[in-house]
Amino acid sequence: MAKKSLFFILIGLGLIFNPLTAMACGYGNSGGSDFVPQKQSPYNNAPAVSAIGQDKAKDIVQEHVSKLNPNLSIGTVNDAGGFFEVEIVNDAKEVLQVVGVDKLSGRIFLIS
């Protein structure tokens, strides 16, 4: 009787903790596909709306650059999808650095 109940307990545990049906990566997905950080839109996959415009991005970079080196200025500002590309130029209009400004947060990040 004890052997029979032990057998059913082991079968039940085997069904519950079966490594073949582990749902760590989602059923039918390859490993790691569900663990990549992705930006989620708060409005059910609606396109993200820009919180800042090109003029505001230029002002953000200009304020940052003027604190570091007042001899530098801002060149062209290009729309690059989720961010703006802003060129930092010297007095001879040579491009020294290209930075990005995130459209939603306004954060500056280095591009090249």
C-alpha positions in Angstrom: 0.0 0.0 0.0 2.8 2.4 0.9 4.7 1.5 -2.3 1.6 2.2 -4.3 1.0 5.7 -2.8 4.7 6.5 -3.2 4.5 5.5 -6.8 1.5 7.9 -7.4 3.2 10.7 -5.6 6.3 10.3 -7.7 4.2 10.2 -10.9 2.4 13.4 -9.8 5.6 15.2 -9.0 7.0 14.1 -12.4 4.0 15.6 -14.1 4.2 18.9 -12.2 8.0 19.4 -12.5 8.5 18.0 -16.0 11.5 19.8 -17.6 10.2 19.1 -21.1 7.3 21.5 -20.6 9.2 24.2 -18.8 7.6 27.6 -19.5 10.8 29.7 -18.8 11.0 31.1 -22.3 7.3 30.8 -23.3 5.8 27.8 -25.0 7.2 27.3 -28.5 9.7 30.2 -28.3 13.4 29.8 -28.7 15.5 30.5 -25.6 15.7 34.0 -24.4 13.2 35.6 -26.7 11.0 36.8 -23.9 13.8 38.2 -21.8 15.0 40.9 -24.2 14.1 44.4 -22.8 11.7 46.1 -25.2 10.1 49.5 -25.0 6.4 49.1 -24.6 3.9 51.7 -25.7 1.4 52.5 -23.0 -1.4 52.7 -25.6 -1.6 49.2 -27.0 1.1 49.4 -29.6 0.2 52.9 -30.6 3.1 54.8 -32.2 5.1 56.8 -29.6 4.5 60.5 -29.7 7.4 62.9 -29.5 7.5 64.8 -26.3 10.1 67.3 -27.6 10.6 68.9 -31.0 13.7 69.7 -32.9 13.9 73.2 -31.4 13.7 71.9 -27.9 16.4 69.2 -28.7 18.7 72.0 -30.1 18.1 74.0 -26.9 18.9 71.1 -24.7 22.2 70.4 -26.4 23.1 74.1 -26.7 22.6 74.5 -22.9 24.8 71.4 -22.2 27.5 72.5 -24.6 27.7 76.1 -23.4 28.4 74.8 -19.9 31.3 72.7 -21.2 32.8 75.0 -23.8 31.2 78.3 -24.8 33.3 78.4 -28.0 31.3 75.4 -29.5 27.9 75.7 -31.2 25.2 73.6 -32.6 25.1 72.5 -36.3 22.3 70.6 -38.0 19.6 68.7 -36.2 18.2 65.6 -38.0 15.2 63.5 -37.1 16.5 59.9 -36.6 13.3 58.1 -35.6 13.2 57.8 -31.9 15.7 60.5 -31.3 17.2 63.6 -32.8 20.8 63.7 -34.1 22.5 67.0 -33.2 25.9 68.1 -34.5 28.3 70.0 -32.2 30.6 72.2 -34.3 33.5 74.5 -33.7 34.0 78.1 -35.0 35.3 76.7 -38.3 32.0 74.8 -38.7 33.8 71.4 -38.4 31.7 68.7 -36.9 33.4 67.6 -33.6 30.7 65.4 -32.1 27.3 64.0 -32.9 25.0 63.4 -30.0 21.5 62.1 -29.8 18.5 63.5 -27.9 15.8 61.1 -26.9 12.4 62.3 -28.1 10.5 61.1 -25.1 12.9 61.9 -22.2 15.2 64.6 -23.6 18.3 62.7 -22.5 21.5 63.3 -24.4 23.6 60.3 -25.5 26.7 59.9 -27.5 26.4 58.8 -31.2 29.9 59.4 -32.6 
